[in-house]
Amino acid sequence: MGSAMLELIKKLAGFSKSDESEQIKESEEFSTELSKLPDRYSVKELEEGKVLSCLEAPNISVRIERGKSVSGANARKAGERTIFLDGAAQSEPFMDHERQVYNLDHHDGVERSFTLATCEQALVLVRKGLNLSDKKWTIWANDPDLDTVLAVWILLNHMHLRKGDAPVYRAIVPLIRVEGIIDGLGLEYQDVAGLPKAQHKDVMSKIDHLREDERRIKSDGRWDEIDFATYTRKLLNRIDEMFFRPEDFKDFKGLEELARAELDQNNSVIVYRTDMGIYEMEEYLNRVYGTRPALLLLQKSDGVYTIRKSDLFFPLEMDRVYRFLNHEDPEVSGRKQENRWGGSQEIGGSPRLTGTGLKPSQIVRICRQAYKRPPAAERLGRMITGSMFPFFGAMLAFLGSELLSLFGGAYVKTGTDLFTELFAPVVALFTLFLVFWQCRHKPYLYGFRIPAGWDWALLLPLTVPAAVAGGIWAVREPFPDLYHMLMLGLFLPASMEVLFRVNVHGWLQEHHEIQEPHGRWFLSVPVLVSGFGYAAMLAVSPLSLVTLLDGALGLWAPVVQGMGAFLFGLGAGIMRERSESILPSMILQILMCSLLNSLPI
């Protein structure tokens, strides 16, 4: 039953076993007599290549790429928690404990006769207490000879080798010592191991057994043709069969790590897939690794997750996590209010009706965003930029006018006329570019979706009077032709709504809470900033815009128009948030512009 469940887990994960033709081919290359022990090693095909992992150490990824070799300088700059094996880095052995980058090698920059082989160096790291159970680790290799594969086996099985009195440790150390001597000094110096004759003979028999397929494949000239990851996986299984006993895995539980993100130096959010329940998995992680992530997610099936806050005292409210997940999940909409991430302050789950539309990597990224509040300087910078860029545009126009005045008044008039004529098409093209650049991956997140609910309609008593007061982009002059009618009567007002309710609002909503359909009412920072920017853009517009109150208000007309623009911006922003869509405010803007444009003024 357990083996069948493990096979199901690996099949769902897309491991290489699903590629039956490749498996059959490799089985002909390298037979295995594995029968009594669980098959703990798997090969998964990712975008960047094949990755080998162990179900008991799902946080460790092994990459074996033929010919892979980086310079020593680049190796030292590698990502944190990286281990290079036996020539994958062209450098002497080094240990960067601050960044946890290690090069296990005995070729470059060393006296080979006095340097431990790669597998022996790996054993020293494990016995010295290197913490391989926590956070994400990557192991790089370029050739699966026995020295390298033994090093991989040691690192993946570190939990069984931490203590020197474990039976598997006592059984394999003599083989590691002899293989290290052979790989470093040559076959003629086997006696340096100092083993009793009978034990030495047994060890050499095991080494010959482990290397027989390597010798055969190399003698046939096919070593550069085989798949290194699959070959390594089967050799790891053969080592397991030699040194583990079935009772060593009586409590074995397979874990597949789907995604991970570091919240801080000591806490992570991790998504697992396993046949255990969330509480059983939490207890298992604590027992085997001595630790558990602050946020733990269990994938029960595609799109269905349980999320648990394992550390009750971790300073992250689950309500905030649910809110961030709901905001970005494409399957969550105010049109189905019950279909949301939610739960208690300790445990919750994904949307019940449809499941989530987020990938595991996206889930952990969003959880990290919920915890990692952006610096105040970044938030303030976005607010200032979003509200002040209309004034920057006006300043550039003024400077251009001053420059043209040096050549005479005729140039100023020509430049002003040209600027007025090009204002609408330039704004439309600029907005179209921003939409493509900013929204192409997640258009639903920026309001390109069907409106949810109807509570946004409560803003109409505010937005309609504000529009009549001159707070919209209705042009005073009649349209001379179809081009101007479409450009000024349709594309310009639509572009202004998209520019401020999609681009500016969307740029700010990543760092600030916004309203939700049927949720509480408040003024969010994105609404305030985008509303002010909208009013500022209308104030500095080179176009002559309609206001019905010019005659009655006289000099106060621009003030009322500005207040109308600001109130319209606030109302349209709230409509955008509560409907989750740009359509209500855009349709209102276009309809009101069409109405005012058609009035004889």
ABEGO torsion letter per residue (X at the ends): XAAAAAAAAAAAAGBAAABAAAAAAAAAABBBABAABBBABBBBBBAAEBBBBBAABAABBBBBBBGBBBBAAAAAABBBGBBBBGGABBBBBBBBAAAGBBBBBAABGBBAAABBBAAAAAAAAAAAGBBAABEBBBBBBABBBAAAAAAAAAAAAAAAAABAABAAAAAAAAAAAAAAAAAAAEAAAAAAAGBBAAAAAAAAAAAAAAAAAAAAAAAAGAAAABBAAAAAAAAAAAAAAAABBAAAAAABBBBBBABBBBABAABBBBBBBBABBAAAAAAAAAAAAGBBBABBBBBABBGBBBBBBABAABBBBAAAAAAAAAAABAABBAABAABBBBEBAABBBBBAAAEBABBAAAAAAAAAAAABBBBAAAAAAAAAAAAAAAAAAAAAAAAAAAAAAAAEAAAAAAAAAAAAAAAAAAAAAAAAAAAAAAAAABAAAAGBBBBBEAAAAAAAAAAAAAAAAGABBBBABBBABAAAAAAAAAAAAAAAAAAAAAAAAAAAAAABBBBBBGBBBBBBAAAAAAAAAAAAAAAABABBBBBAAAAAAEAAAAAAAAAAAAAAAAAAAAAAAAAGBAAAAAAAAAAAAAAAAABBX
